[in-house]
Amino acid sequence: MRRSTVNQVISNAIQFAESHSLPLPPFAYWGVDEWRSLGEENREIADNMLGWDVTDFGSGDFEKVGLTVFTFRNGNFYHKDAYPKPYAEKLLLVGDGQILPYHYHWSKMEDIINRGGGTLILTLYNSTEADFADTEGGRNGQPGKFADTPVTITVDGCRMTLPAGSQVTLKPGQSITLMPGQYHKWQGIPGTGPVMLFEVSACNDDNIDNRFHTAGKRIPEIDEDETPRYLIFDDYKKYITF
């Protein structure tokens, strides 16, 4: 992805949040100088990947396939003594018609909540036992496999079992609970407008806990065609020194 695209996406996300009366914490607005000047007291932000996350999943077409994320809080798999939170909270912005490609998480259980805007449609499959066990293949980009088995989910507290490949629609106010190993793809239904989602989940590490079916990299490589106005969490290692 180009840095100019990342800059514009985050600027648009801030405007969207403000238009929906959603306050963001101060670090949502920090530029490079603020990140470079961080002290030890701010280590949790960097260690737990709080802040912005923009990806096109290797598609090269963010408006068609992509996601904008702001992580408010998160625990840490590796330093539970320092960061004992067992939960995470994220804002997920989905453009009108934008797709999040099929993936699941090995560890993370999550609730996806439509907080306003457009309507989201999800398509669901279970992974096969072999697919779920193949952590190395998943992390090396090997194609995943759908199971032809019923998928059990919870929508707004209502437990339901659906055939493989079923679709579930979430209008504003509705939510779905997804378990580890459940492949899910979603799209903001075209014509309904951008979708403001919140994710409430177990703590997670997006560097290692995403198994994609066929999509490209979760963390984008950035073409630095202009100066960063904001940072995404993968930038922190370049700009922050404690």
N, C-alpha and C positions, 0 to 999 in steps of 0.2 A: 504494500500500500504506500501511496505517497504521503509524506508528512503534511502537505497542503490539504489532502483529503481528511486526514486525522484531525488537523486543526479545525477545519470547517465543521466536521461532524460533531466535535465536542462543543464548539460555539453554538451550533444548532440545538444540541441537547440541553445546554444551559438555558437557552431561550425557551425551549419547550417546558422545562421544569418550572421556570418562572411564570410562564403563562398558565400553568396548572397549579399555581400557588404551592409549589413543592420547594421548601427551603433546602439548600445544600450546605454541607459544612465548609469552613474556610478553605480546606485543601482542594476543593473542587475547582477553585479559581486560581490556584498558584501557578506562576510561570516558572521558567527555568531558574531565575535568581533565587526565588523562595525555596525551591527544592535543593539547590546547591548549599543553602545556608542552614539546612536542618541540623538540629542538635540531637544529642542522644535521647532527649525526652520525646522525640518524634519517631523513634525507631519502630514502634508498632505499625505505623503507617506503611513503612517500606517492607518490613519483615512479613507482614500479612497481606500484602498486595492490595491495600485499600486504594480507592481512587478510580481513575478512568481506565477503561479497557475497550478498545475498538478493534474489530476484526472483520475481514471479508472471507475468512476460512479458505484462503487461497484461490478464491473465485476470480479475482481481478475486477469484480463488478459489485461494489459494496451496496449499491441501491437495490440490487436484485437479491444478493445473498450476503448477509452480514448481520451484525448485532453491535449495539452500543450498551456498555455496562458501566454503572458506577457502584463500587463496593463501599458500603458504609462501615461494615464491621465484619470481622472474620477471625476465626481461631487459627491454629497452626498445627499441622500434623507432626512436625518435627520438634517443636519446642512447647509442648503442652505444659511444662512447668512454668515457663514465662508467660504463655498465652493460653490460659485454660478454657477460654470460651469454646463450647462445643457447637456453636451456631454461627451462621453468616446471614447477612441481609444485603440485598443488591437491588438496584434499579436497573431494569432491562428495557431499552427502547427499541421497538420494532417498527420500521417504516411501513407505510401503506404498501401492501403487496410484498414486503421483504420476507425472505425465507431464512430460517435457521435450519441447516441440514441435519440429517439423521445422526444421532449420537446417543450414547448413554454414559453413565458414570459408574465406575467400579465401586466407589465408596459412598458417594453423596446421595442422601435422600433429600428431596426438595419439594416445596410447595411453590407453584407458579400462580400468581394472583393477578388478574386483570384489574388494575386500579383506575382505568379510565381511557378514553379515546376510542379507538376502533375495536374490532372483534378479531380474536385469535382463533385459528383452527389448527389442531394438532393431529398428527397421524402416528399411530402407536404399534409397536411390535415388541415382543420379547427377544432378547438375544438367545442364541443357542448356548448350551453348557460349554461347548468347546470354545466358542467365541469369547464368552465371559472369562474363561480360564486363560486365554491366550493374551496375557498382558503385554508380552514383548512384541508380538505381532501387531497388536493394536497401537502400540506406541511407535512402531516403525512404519505405520501407514498401510499395513496390509488390509485389504477389504474385509469388512465385517459380514456377519451372516444373520439374517432374520430367522426366528423360529416360527413355525406354523402352529402356534399354541395360543390359547386365549390369554388376553392381557387383563389383569385385575388392577384397577385404579380406584381412587376416591375423588369424587367431584363434589365440593361443598358439603363434605361429611357424608355423602352417599356412596357406599361401596358398590362397584359394578364390575362385571366381567364381560369383556367384549371380544369378538373374533379378531384374530391377527389382522392388522392393517386398518382397523376401524379409526374413524375420525371423531374428535370431540371438539365442540365449539365453546369458547369461553367469551361471554359478553362481559362488559364492565361490571365488576363486583363478584364475578365467579372465579373459582380457583380449582386447581387439580394437584393431587399428590402423586409424585413419580418416585419409583423405587430404583435402587441400583440395578443395572442390567436391562432396564426398559428403554429400548430405542424410541426416540421421539423426534419428530420433525414438526416445525410449526411455521405458519405464515400469517402475517397480518392480512386479513381478507381484503382484497383490492376494493377500493371505493369507500371503505369504512373509516379510513384515516389512520394516522400513527397510533400505535398501542403502547400504553404505559403499563409495564408489568413490574411487579415486585417478586423477588425470589427470597423465600425464607428457607434455610437449609441447614444441614450439618456443615461444619467448617470444611473447606475444600481448597485444593491446589489445582488451578487450571492448567498448570504445566504438565501434570501427570494423570489427572483424573477424568479425562475425556476420551471416550472411544468412539471415533467416527466411523460411519459405514463406508463412505467413499470420499468424503470431503478432504480438502487439503489441510494445511497447518492451522492449528487453533491460534497460535501467537504469530502475528504477521511480521514479515521482514519489512522494514521501513526504508523507503527511498527518500533521503533527506533533501527534497527539492526546495524546502524553505525552513526557516528557523522554527523550532517548536514553540507554540504559544502555551500549550499545556503538555503534560506528560501522561503516557499510559504506564501501567505498572511495570511493563517489561523494560521501560526506559530507566527505571530507578538505579539499576546497577551501573549505568553510565554517568549519572549525574550526582548521586548521593554518596558521600563518604562520611563515616562516623569516626 
